[in-house]
Amino acid sequence: MRYSKDHKQETHARIVKKASVRLREKGAHGIGVADLMKEAGLTHGGFYAHFDSREALVIEAFAHAMDRSTERWRKLVEDMPPERRLATIADSYLTRAHRDDPGHGCAVPALGAEIARESPKTRKAFAARLEQMIDMLADQIPDAPRATARKQATATLATMMGTLVLARVAGSGEFSDDILEAGRGAVLERAGFTASGVKKAAGKKAAVPARH
């Protein structure tokens, strides 16, 4: 049976989406091609009709996940005052729900350590998406030179992702919750907010309600 071009594209997208979730849940080497194809409702034999290699699928899958994260952040803050955006992104990122659902969360804490040991091609693709994330966060920092905004965005992203990794290592109890709280506090402090989400002002506190 011959399928239309649209059908093939839809199938390809379905494989990438399913693989993206499973790779974040199980790790880059925690699930094989046969299982990934089964997840998408296809046979192992059909894999090479869509991808040149397993590496090609891995690259597309984590790129899909990182693009989704960036787009989610953009939509989250699009109607917010610029000065609140970075803190809001961090506050939404460092949550129990995100900690407990790696399959639908950010790809970097889930796969970053493994990707660092992959081929130069895979690392290059990952790094390109990481730069896009940093640029997007830098766009949310008002009234700062671009180099300064990128530096702050990089530090914020590193804090967010490192916090999430440690929180997952610690499990889901009080210690893990404390790690999430400490990470949120560090990011808010760097962004010029108090731990309760109130914007700091010179000489006094401006009571700006936090949005979560």
Buried (B, 14 or more C-beta within 10 A) or exposed (E): EEEEEEEEEEBBBBBBBBBBBBBBBBBBEEBEBEEBBBBBEBEEEEBEEBBEEBBBBBBBBBBBBBBBBBEEBBEBBEEBEEBBBBBBBBBBBBBEEBBEEBEEBBBBBBBBEBBEEBEEEBBEBBEEBBEBBBBBBBBBBEEEEEEEBBBBBBBBBEBBBBBBBBBBEBEEEEEBBEBBBBBBBBBBEBBEBEEEBBBBEEEEEEEBEBBE
